[in-house]
Amino acid sequence: MPTRTRAAALSALTLAALAAVTALTGPAGALENKAASPRFLAASELPPHAWSEWTAGPVTDGFPMELAYCLGEGVPAHGYRHRVFHTELDTGAVQATVVTGSAAQGKALAALLNKKIRSCADRIERTDPELDAEGRYYGSLPVEEGAQVHGLHTNASWGATDIHLLSVGRDGRTVTVVSWGQMGDFDDAPVAAFKKTTTTAVDKLY
């Protein structure tokens, strides 16, 4: 994953988008009526790492900084919860989930998040001339109301190269975002395993 410094710098690109996301999630009071809290991925459900085991952090309120490079930083008291995962090496992952006010709001939020991920590479390059970025679309998955999978590669002028896989899935009014990343390029991305992780993430929400 990018360093916290890089994530914080890139987050300025998407603060406006984050405000729109917040509006779509509805007030915190809407969450009180849900029958059960959405469940999160376990460490064992992430793409296997060749030399290190995954460790899962606690489920925490708020929007994760680890997604700031594409989706903005900091989310308000509007129901986002997240879990961060890491290995002993350079690989990390995060899952963020929010329960919106209705299925229609969930659909709109998922569409917005997918749009922002698709435009992420262009926004990175416009903002930082020392970064080259390329996005790829890996298709949709037939789980619940569907999920879409994306890839993002960034290459810095000083030699750093990072590869990310991101997905957005929906089950009714609940939307979840999963991100995986490490140093490398598209050839290093475990796309098939990440699609399996995404399917599991959406399927196990409820």
C-alpha positions as protocol buffer text, in pm:
chain_id: "A"
residue {
  index: 1
  type: MET
  ca { x: 0 y: 0 z: 0 }
}
residue {
  index: 2
  type: PRO
  ca { x: 111 y: 360 z: -39 }
}
residue {
  index: 3
  type: THR
  ca { x: 272 y: 520 z: 263 }
}
residue {
  index: 4
  type: ARG
  ca { x: 55 y: 732 z: 490 }
}
residue {
  index: 5
  type: THR
  ca { x: 234 y: 1039 z: 358 }
}
residue {
  index: 6
  type: ARG
  ca { x: 144 y: 959 z: 0 }
}
residue {
  index: 7
  type: ALA
  ca { x: -211 y: 862 z: 93 }
}
residue {
  index: 8
  type: ALA
  ca { x: -265 y: 1189 z: 278 }
}
residue {
  index: 9
  type: ALA
  ca { x: -131 y: 1390 z: -16 }
}
residue {
  index: 10
  type: LEU
  ca { x: -348 y: 1214 z: -272 }
}
residue {
  index: 11
  type: SER
  ca { x: -658 y: 1237 z: -56 }
}
residue {
  index: 12
  type: ALA
  ca { x: -697 y: 1604 z: -147 }
}
residue {
  index: 13
  type: LEU
  ca { x: -803 y: 1486 z: -492 }
}
residue {
  index: 14
  type: THR
  ca { x: -1126 y: 1335 z: -368 }
}
residue {
  index: 15
  type: LEU
  ca { x: -1256 y: 1530 z: -72 }
}
residue {
  index: 16
  type: ALA
  ca { x: -1540 y: 1663 z: -285 }
}
residue {
  index: 17
  type: ALA
  ca { x: -1631 y: 1310 z: -389 }
}
residue {
  index: 18
  type: LEU
  ca { x: -1624 y: 1206 z: -26 }
}
residue {
  index: 19
  type: ALA
  ca { x: -1876 y: 1475 z: 57 }
}
residue {
  index: 20
  type: ALA
  ca { x: -2106 y: 1330 z: -207 }
}
residue {
  index: 21
  type: VAL
  ca { x: -2056 y: 982 z: -65 }
}
residue {
  index: 22
  type: THR
  ca { x: -2149 y: 1112 z: 279 }
}
residue {
  index: 23
  type: ALA
  ca { x: -2472 y: 1258 z: 149 }
}
residue {
  index: 24
  type: LEU
  ca { x: -2568 y: 924 z: -1 }
}
residue {
  index: 25
  type: THR
  ca { x: -2515 y: 727 z: 317 }
}
residue {
  index: 26
  type: GLY
  ca { x: -2780 y: 912 z: 511 }
}
residue {
  index: 27
  type: PRO
  ca { x: -2780 y: 1010 z: 877 }
}
residue {
  index: 28
  type: ALA
  ca { x: -2638 y: 786 z: 1144 }
}
residue {
  index: 29
  type: GLY
  ca { x: -2985 y: 728 z: 1282 }
}
residue {
  index: 30
  type: ALA
  ca { x: -3075 y: 530 z: 973 }
}
residue {
  index: 31
  type: LEU
  ca { x: -2836 y: 260 z: 1088 }
}
residue {
  index: 32
  type: GLU
  ca { x: -3029 y: 196 z: 1407 }
}
residue {
  index: 33
  type: ASN
  ca { x: -3300 y: 11 z: 1220 }
}
residue {
  index: 34
  type: LYS
  ca { x: -3080 y: -247 z: 1052 }
}
residue {
  index: 35
  type: ALA
  ca { x: -3140 y: -603 z: 1164 }
}
residue {
  index: 36
  type: ALA
  ca { x: -2771 y: -691 z: 1200 }
}
residue {
  index: 37
  type: SER
  ca { x: -2432 y: -535 z: 1148 }
}
residue {
  index: 38
  type: PRO
  ca { x: -2257 y: -637 z: 825 }
}
residue {
  index: 39
  type: ARG
  ca { x: -1980 y: -891 z: 870 }
}
residue {
  index: 40
  type: PHE
  ca { x: -1622 y: -836 z: 755 }
}
residue {
  index: 41
  type: LEU
  ca { x: -1361 y: -1047 z: 584 }
}
residue {
  index: 42
  type: ALA
  ca { x: -1130 y: -1264 z: 792 }
}
residue {
  index: 43
  type: ALA
  ca { x: -755 y: -1268 z: 729 }
}
residue {
  index: 44
  type: SER
  ca { x: -780 y: -1619 z: 583 }
}
residue {
  index: 45
  type: GLU
  ca { x: -1019 y: -1495 z: 313 }
}
residue {
  index: 46
  type: LEU
  ca { x: -770 y: -1257 z: 150 }
}
residue {
  index: 47
  type: PRO
  ca { x: -554 y: -1356 z: -150 }
}
residue {
  index: 48
  type: PRO
  ca { x: -282 y: -1586 z: -16 }
}
residue {
  index: 49
  type: HIS
  ca { x: 61 y: -1431 z: 30 }
}
residue {
  index: 50
  type: ALA
  ca { x: 354 y: -1646 z: -78 }
}
residue {
  index: 51
  type: TRP
  ca { x: 587 y: -1568 z: 213 }
}
residue {
  index: 52
  type: SER
  ca { x: 379 y: -1421 z: 494 }
}
residue {
  index: 53
  type: GLU
  ca { x: 50 y: -1465 z: 676 }
}
residue {
  index: 54
  type: TRP
  ca { x: -221 y: -1200 z: 684 }
}
residue {
  index: 55
  type: THR
  ca { x: -310 y: -1029 z: 1011 }
}
residue {
  index: 56
  type: ALA
  ca { x: -652 y: -865 z: 1056 }
}
residue {
  index: 57
  type: GLY
  ca { x: -698 y: -552 z: 1262 }
}
residue {
  index: 58
  type: PRO
  ca { x: -1016 y: -475 z: 1457 }
}
residue {
  index: 59
  type: VAL
  ca { x: -1333 y: -349 z: 1292 }
}
residue {
  index: 60
  type: THR
  ca { x: -1318 y: 27 z: 1344 }
}
residue {
  index: 61
  type: ASP
  ca { x: -1562 y: 314 z: 1290 }
}
residue {
  index: 62
  type: GLY
  ca { x: -1483 y: 566 z: 1019 }
}
residue {
  index: 63
  type: PHE
  ca { x: -1351 y: 571 z: 663 }
}
residue {
  index: 64
  type: PRO
  ca { x: -997 y: 429 z: 628 }
}
residue {
  index: 65
  type: MET
  ca { x: -704 y: 646 z: 525 }
}
residue {
  index: 66
  type: GLU
  ca { x: -583 y: 347 z: 323 }
}
residue {
  index: 67
  type: LEU
  ca { x: -847 y: 430 z: 60 }
}
residue {
  index: 68
  type: ALA
  ca { x: -761 y: 802 z: 52 }
}
residue {
  index: 69
  type: TYR
  ca { x: -549 y: 772 z: -263 }
}
residue {
  index: 70
  type: CYS
  ca { x: -866 y: 718 z: -469 }
}
residue {
  index: 71
  type: LEU
  ca { x: -1171 y: 792 z: -256 }
}
residue {
  index: 72
  type: GLY
  ca { x: -1078 y: 1069 z: -16 }
}
residue {
  index: 73
  type: GLU
  ca { x: -994 y: 1078 z: 349 }
}
residue {
  index: 74
  type: GLY
  ca { x: -1197 y: 1084 z: 665 }
}
residue {
  index: 75
  type: VAL
  ca { x: -1562 y: 998 z: 684 }
}
residue {
  index: 76
  type: PRO
  ca { x: -1797 y: 1134 z: 915 }
}
residue {
  index: 77
  type: ALA
  ca { x: -2036 y: 981 z: 1158 }
}
residue {
  index: 78
  type: HIS
  ca { x: -2247 y: 836 z: 884 }
}
residue {
  index: 79
  type: GLY
  ca { x: -2193 y: 470 z: 936 }
}
residue {
  index: 80
  type: TYR
  ca { x: -1868 y: 371 z: 771 }
}
residue {
  index: 81
  type: ARG
  ca { x: -1676 y: 92 z: 940 }
}
residue {
  index: 82
  type: HIS
  ca { x: -1354 y: -67 z: 822 }
}
residue {
  index: 83
  type: ARG
  ca { x: -1094 y: -334 z: 887 }
}
residue {
  index: 84
  type: VAL
  ca { x: -727 y: -308 z: 791 }
}
residue {
  index: 85
  type: PHE
  ca { x: -513 y: -612 z: 708 }
}
residue {
  index: 86
  type: HIS
  ca { x: -137 y: -644 z: 671 }
}
residue {
  index: 87
  type: THR
  ca { x: 141 y: -894 z: 619 }
}
residue {
  index: 88
  type: GLU
  ca { x: 493 y: -884 z: 758 }
}
residue {
  index: 89
  type: LEU
  ca { x: 618 y: -764 z: 420 }
}
residue {
  index: 90
  type: ASP
  ca { x: 488 y: -492 z: 188 }
}
residue {
  index: 91
  type: THR
  ca { x: 134 y: -614 z: 124 }
}
residue {
  index: 92
  type: GLY
  ca { x: -177 y: -460 z: 280 }
}
residue {
  index: 93
  type: ALA
  ca { x: -553 y: -462 z: 237 }
}
residue {
  index: 94
  type: VAL
  ca { x: -861 y: -290 z: 374 }
}
residue {
  index: 95
  type: GLN
  ca { x: -1238 y: -339 z: 368 }
}
residue {
  index: 96
  type: ALA
  ca { x: -1477 y: -49 z: 424 }
}
residue {
  index: 97
  type: THR
  ca { x: -1854 y: -100 z: 456 }
}
residue {
  index: 98
  type: VAL
  ca { x: -2150 y: 132 z: 496 }
}
residue {
  index: 99
  type: VAL
  ca { x: -2523 y: 77 z: 534 }
}
residue {
  index: 100
  type: THR
  ca { x: -2715 y: 343 z: 341 }
}
residue {
  index: 101
  type: GLY
  ca { x: -3075 y: 449 z: 393 }
}
residue {
  index: 102
  type: SER
  ca { x: -3225 y: 240 z: 114 }
}
residue {
  index: 103
  type: ALA
  ca { x: -3141 y: 3 z: -171 }
}
residue {
  index: 104
  type: ALA
  ca { x: -3167 y: 297 z: -413 }
}
residue {
  index: 105
  type: GLN
  ca { x: -2912 y: 495 z: -212 }
}
residue {
  index: 106
  type: GLY
  ca { x: -2686 y: 191 z: -197 }
}
residue {
  index: 107
  type: LYS
  ca { x: -2704 y: 155 z: -575 }
}
residue {
  index: 108
  type: ALA
  ca { x: -2621 y: 522 z: -625 }
}
residue {
  index: 109
  type: LEU
  ca { x: -2330 y: 506 z: -382 }
}
residue {
  index: 110
  type: ALA
  ca { x: -2183 y: 195 z: -547 }
}
residue {
  index: 111
  type: ALA
  ca { x: -2207 y: 365 z: -887 }
}
residue {
  index: 112
  type: LEU
  ca { x: -2032 y: 675 z: -753 }
}
residue {
  index: 113
  type: LEU
  ca { x: -1750 y: 475 z: -593 }
}
residue {
  index: 114
  type: ASN
  ca { x: -1693 y: 276 z: -913 }
}
residue {
  index: 115
  type: LYS
  ca { x: -1684 y: 600 z: -1113 }
}
residue {
  index: 116
  type: LYS
  ca { x: -1426 y: 752 z: -878 }
}
residue {
  index: 117
  type: ILE
  ca { x: -1207 y: 443 z: -895 }
}
residue {
  index: 118
  type: ARG
  ca { x: -1221 y: 443 z: -1276 }
}
residue {
  index: 119
  type: SER
  ca { x: -1105 y: 806 z: -1283 }
}
residue {
  index: 120
  type: CYS
  ca { x: -843 y: 763 z: -1010 }
}
residue {
  index: 121
  type: ALA
  ca { x: -542 y: 720 z: -1240 }
}
residue {
  index: 122
  type: ASP
  ca { x: -620 y: 1038 z: -1433 }
}
residue {
  index: 123
  type: ARG
  ca { x: -666 y: 1239 z: -1114 }
}
residue {
  index: 124
  type: ILE
  ca { x: -338 y: 1112 z: -970 }
}
residue {
  index: 125
  type: GLU
  ca { x: -146 y: 1216 z: -1282 }
}
residue {
  index: 126
  type: ARG
  ca { x: -311 y: 1560 z: -1295 }
}
residue {
  index: 127
  type: THR
  ca { x: -223 y: 1627 z: -934 }
}
residue {
  index: 128
  type: ASP
  ca { x: 128 y: 1485 z: -912 }
}
residue {
  index: 129
  type: PRO
  ca { x: 356 y: 1514 z: -1219 }
}
residue {
  index: 130
  type: GLU
  ca { x: 603 y: 1272 z: -1060 }
}
residue {
  index: 131
  type: LEU
  ca { x: 352 y: 986 z: -1071 }
}
residue {
  index: 132
  type: ASP
  ca { x: 241 y: 786 z: -1374 }
}
residue {
  index: 133
  type: ALA
  ca { x: -80 y: 591 z: -1317 }
}
residue {
  index: 134
  type: GLU
  ca { x: -281 y: 338 z: -1515 }
}
residue {
  index: 135
  type: GLY
  ca { x: -619 y: 188 z: -1432 }
}
residue {
  index: 136
  type: ARG
  ca { x: -773 y: -134 z: -1556 }
}
residue {
  index: 137
  type: TYR
  ca { x: -1120 y: -282 z: -1530 }
}
residue {
  index: 138
  type: TYR
  ca { x: -1145 y: -651 z: -1450 }
}
residue {
  index: 139
  type: GLY
  ca { x: -1518 y: -695 z: -1486 }
}
residue {
  index: 140
  type: SER
  ca { x: -1822 y: -761 z: -1271 }
}
residue {
  index: 141
  type: LEU
  ca { x: -1905 y: -1046 z: -1035 }
}
residue {
  index: 142
  type: PRO
  ca { x: -2251 y: -1207 z: -997 }
}
residue {
  index: 143
  type: VAL
  ca { x: -2282 y: -1188 z: -618 }
}
residue {
  index: 144
  type: GLU
  ca { x: -2591 y: -1037 z: -449 }
}
residue {
  index: 145
  type: GLU
  ca { x: -2655 y: -705 z: -631 }
}
residue {
  index: 146
  type: GLY
  ca { x: -2318 y: -732 z: -801 }
}
residue {
  index: 147
  type: ALA
  ca { x: -1957 y: -624 z: -760 }
}
residue {
  index: 148
  type: GLN
  ca { x: -1702 y: -461 z: -990 }
}
residue {
  index: 149
  type: VAL
  ca { x: -1327 y: -515 z: -983 }
}
residue {
  index: 150
  type: HIS
  ca { x: -1058 y: -264 z: -1081 }
}
residue {
  index: 151
  type: GLY
  ca { x: -679 y: -242 z: -1092 }
}
residue {
  index: 152
  type: LEU
  ca { x: -451 y: 59 z: -1044 }
}
residue {
  index: 153
  type: HIS
  ca { x: -77 y: 81 z: -1105 }
}
residue {
  index: 154
  type: THR
  ca { x: 135 y: 381 z: -1003 }
}
residue {
  index: 155
  type: ASN
  ca { x: 497 y: 441 z: -1097 }
}
residue {
  index: 156
  type: ALA
  ca { x: 692 y: 724 z: -933 }
}
residue {
  index: 157
  type: SER
  ca { x: 978 y: 916 z: -1090 }
}
residue {
  index: 158
  type: TRP
  ca { x: 1204 y: 807 z: -803 }
}
residue {
  index: 159
  type: GLY
  ca { x: 1142 y: 440 z: -884 }
}
residue {
  index: 160
  type: ALA
  ca { x: 863 y: 333 z: -649 }
}
residue {
  index: 161
  type: THR
  ca { x: 598 y: 118 z: -815 }
}
residue {
  index: 162
  type: ASP
  ca { x: 273 y: 4 z: -656 }
}
residue {
  index: 163
  type: ILE
  ca { x: -12 y: -218 z: -770 }
}
residue {
  index: 164
  type: HIS
  ca { x: -363 y: -209 z: -625 }
}
residue {
  index: 165
  type: LEU
  ca { x: -679 y: -408 z: -676 }
}
residue {
  index: 166
  type: LEU
  ca { x: -1008 y: -249 z: -570 }
}
residue {
  index: 167
  type: SER
  ca { x: -1366 y: -369 z: -577 }
}
residue {
  index: 168
  type: VAL
  ca { x: -1707 y: -228 z: -495 }
}
residue {
  index: 169
  type: GLY
  ca { x: -1993 y: -462 z: -410 }
}
residue {
  index: 170
  type: ARG
  ca { x: -2349 y: -424 z: -289 }
}
residue {
  index: 171
  type: ASP
  ca { x: -2605 y: -627 z: -96 }
}
residue {
  index: 172
  type: GLY
  ca { x: -2928 y: -428 z: -89 }
}
residue {
  index: 173
  type: ARG
  ca { x: -2858 y: -96 z: 85 }
}
residue {
  index: 174
  type: THR
  ca { x: -2515 y: -207 z: 208 }
}
residue {
  index: 175
  type: VAL
  ca { x: -2202 y: -122 z: 7 }
}
residue {
  index: 176
  type: THR
  ca { x: -1855 y: -259 z: 68 }
}
residue {
  index: 177
  type: VAL
  ca { x: -1518 y: -162 z: -81 }
}
residue {
  index: 178
  type: VAL
  ca { x: -1219 y: -397 z: -72 }
}
residue {
  index: 179
  type: SER
  ca { x: -865 y: -289 z: -159 }
}
residue {
  index: 180
  type: TRP
  ca { x: -543 y: -493 z: -186 }
}
residue {
  index: 181
  type: GLY
  ca { x: -201 y: -348 z: -263 }
}
residue {
  index: 182
  type: GLN
  ca { x: 172 y: -405 z: -266 }
}
residue {
  index: 183
  type: MET
  ca { x: 488 y: -302 z: -450 }
}
residue {
  index: 184
  type: GLY
  ca { x: 482 y: -426 z: -809 }
}
residue {
  index: 185
  type: ASP
  ca { x: 290 y: -396 z: -1134 }
}
residue {
  index: 186
  type: PHE
  ca { x: -7 y: -558 z: -1305 }
}
residue {
  index: 187
  type: ASP
  ca { x: 181 y: -885 z: -1352 }
}
residue {
  index: 188
  type: ASP
  ca { x: 204 y: -914 z: -972 }
}
residue {
  index: 189
  type: ALA
  ca { x: -170 y: -870 z: -913 }
}
residue {
  index: 190
  type: PRO
  ca { x: -358 y: -1185 z: -796 }
}
residue {
  index: 191
  type: VAL
  ca { x: -672 y: -1095 z: -988 }
}
residue {
  index: 192
  type: ALA
  ca { x: -845 y: -1435 z: -970 }
}
residue {
  index: 193
  type: ALA
  ca { x: -782 y: -1465 z: -596 }
}
residue {
  index: 194
  type: PHE
  ca { x: -897 y: -1107 z: -537 }
}
residue {
  index: 195
  type: LYS
  ca { x: -1221 y: -1175 z: -726 }
}
residue {
  index: 196
  type: LYS
  ca { x: -1279 y: -1469 z: -493 }
}
residue {
  index: 197
  type: THR
  ca { x: -1212 y: -1244 z: -193 }
}
residue {
  index: 198
  type: THR
  ca { x: -1456 y: -985 z: -326 }
}
residue {
  index: 199
  type: THR
  ca { x: -1726 y: -1246 z: -379 }
}
residue {
  index: 200
  type: THR
  ca { x: -1675 y: -1368 z: -23 }
}
residue {
  index: 201
  type: ALA
  ca { x: -1684 y: -1012 z: 115 }
}
residue {
  index: 202
  type: VAL
  ca { x: -2018 y: -933 z: -45 }
}
residue {
  index: 203
  type: ASP
  ca { x: -2170 y: -1276 z: 16 }
}
residue {
  index: 204
  type: LYS
  ca { x: -2091 y: -1276 z: 389 }
}
residue {
  index: 205
  type: LEU
  ca { x: -2216 y: -923 z: 467 }
}
residue {
  index: 206
  type: TYR
  ca { x: -2540 y: -1082 z: 594 }
}
